[in-house]
Amino acid sequence: MNDRELPESDFTHASREDVLSALFANMVIQQTNMALMLLGKMPHPETGQVIQDLDAAKMFIDQLEMLEVKTKGNLDKREERL
């Protein structure tokens, strides 16, 4: 396990809905960070280099738009704000 993963015990007292909400938020944040990195808006976390790959960034942005469409009306207020 790396330092970014939560031990399973951290979810012991969370409801299934809370766990799924946290996983959804994590996925949206990961997709957003990848898009920002590939747009050259933030450095690569391991190399510190700024890279730009607009085609790859578009794929992540398109995936975020797909999530927005597919989850419309099925998110709680926190998820909608995210």
QUISUL-V110280 format. One record per pair of residues at least 4 apart in sequence whose ideal C-beta (glycine too) atoms are under 6 Angstrom apart, sorted by the first residue. I is the first residue (numbers start at 1). GAP is how many residues later the second one is. If there is no record, write none. Layout:
# QUISUL-V110280
i=<I:I>
gap=<GAP:GAP>
This chain:
# QUISUL-V110280
i=<1:6:11:14:14:25:28:31:31:31:34:35:35:35:36:36:37:38:38:38:39:40:40:43:43:44:44:66:67:71:75:75>
gap=<4:4:8:4:5:57:54:29:32:33:26:22:25:26:5:6:5:15:18:19:18:10:12:5:7:5:7:4:4:4:4:5>
